[in-house]
Amino acid sequence: MYEALFGSKTRVKLLSLFLTNTGRSFYVREITRTINEQINSVRRELLNLKSIGLIRSNEKKGKIFYE
């Protein structure tokens, strides 16, 4: 049901991850392992969520972290 509403199971999993871990940052590989999705779909959805202002990113030690 949520996939139909939000358009993507990866997006649903990402939203769930960020909403249940407010204040915590994740890097891409960590996210892919946590939500068990392919890295390309995770990257695409992260860019979508960032472009509409739902998440933000910052760089630390050469890795991009999202929160």
Secondary structure, 3 states (H helix, E strand, C coil): CHHHHHCCHHHHHHHHHHHHCCCCCEEHHHHHHHHCCCHHHHHHHHHHHHHCCCCCEEEECCEEEEC
